[in-house]
Amino acid sequence: MTVIRSLLLATLFCFLFAASSVAEKAPAFIKAELKKNETIWPGQRQILYVKLYTTTTFSGSTRFELPKVSGMLIMESEDRPLLGTEKVDGVSYIYKQHEISLFPQRAGILTVPSFIVEFGFQGTEGKVTRQSFTTNALQFTVENIPGADPQRDVITTTNLKTYDHWQPVPGKAKVGDAFTRTITLTAEDLPGMVFPPLNVQKIEGIGIYTKQPQVADEMQRGEFTGKRIETISYVCEQEGIFTVPEMHIQWWNPKKELLRDIVLKTVELKVAANPLLQKEKPAESMITGDAGFSWKWPLLILFSSILACAVFIWQHHRMKTQSSGMTNREDELFTKFQKVSASHDAAATMQALLHWLDYSELSGISGSLARFIQLTDDPELAMQIEALETTLYASGQKQQWSGDKLCRSVQRARKKLSQHKPGVVQDSLPPLNPWKDKHQSSPKEIT
């Protein structure tokens, strides 16, 4: 009996000790572990595993207060967390494993600061308890990519695909024509938002408009396939031959440790004058010089002297007539613009606006919309012209533009700039040489 009683007491003591040990165990806790590559490169994805543990069951969603770190992008995986069971110090827990993706953007020692993780679980008496936990700070070293240009961004991926498409095919064009360029980048294990922006350079005489990049990512079992689509519109504003420079993309393959320079080729645009946008030029003077007859010099001097004496007589009449003719033509073109803008026809409105602006020379002899906007310094005018251009030239993008607002903005600009035309010298007296008129060609020099 004594032996049996001793065994029972020993069994009861072990049971109470085990129960006490279980009670001392936390009902929930977290662990954070960084899965690092042997060598970490800028742009290469690193995975931070965050495990949530509980002795009961989980309730609700998990909330992360992810930090913002200079030189690093930190983002939560969209995949569902991995569920499982695990024994910790002899106690059975169920766990939920989340993945946090880290994308270092530069070389050096980087630190992931501690951050808060909050989740819910079944507490005592079946009540749901939400509790916050704090991870430990983690640190890792990112190496420099050998041979890479430090002034340019690098795309780090094992597989990069580029697609450069023009619509229409670049080549011959007219003033007012537009080309849409679509550049698509696709990479493995890299989200689209991590791709560096393209270096789009300005080109004098060509209007360049970029859309907001489109990002289309796919994720399967924690693996990224990122896609970024850049859309650029090139609008021919002046005639001439223009070169769209090549673009360079640095690509580092971390698996092969190979650096490549992806080149998007140079494109040439040959832009001719557009007859629909040409201003009407008066007929050439019937009097021309002839290099073969040197005796015309005295006649020209004499003729100029006579005109110089006579100019004070007919000055007022001539200036009034000329001004009236120019004003009538400018008024006619502006009235046409007003009527067309009221119809809300974007293409016809742009054509009428350019035709009037070219003839009026309010933005200089070789005026352009960009110069016109710069001189007026009117935010409303800039916004309306941008909306009109986006409607015409930005592929797939719909933006509302108002013919009435555009017309009112142009009216204000016309009134402001009418007192002075950039690039045109205003003299107090009319020119002595009647051929040197703004709308006539000067006689050839005789030698």
Beta strands, then each sheet from edge to edge (+ up, - down):
strand 1: 28-35
strand 2: 46-54
strand 3: 58-64
strand 4: 72-76
strand 5: 82-88
strand 6: 91-104
strand 7: 108-112
strand 8: 116-122
strand 9: 128-134
strand 10: 138-142
strand 11: 154-156
strand 12: 160-167
strand 13: 172-174
strand 14: 178-188
strand 15: 206-210
strand 16: 214-215
strand 17: 218-220
strand 18: 223-236
strand 19: 240-244
strand 20: 247-253
strand 21: 258-264
strand 22: 267-272
sheet 1: 1+ 2- 6+ 4-
sheet 2: 1+ 2- 6+ 5-
sheet 3: 3+ 8- 9+
sheet 4: 7+ 10-
sheet 5: 11+ 20+ 21-
sheet 6: 12+ 14- 18+ 15-
sheet 7: 12+ 14- 18+ 16-
sheet 8: 12+ 14- 18+ 17-
sheet 9: 13+ 22+ 19-
end
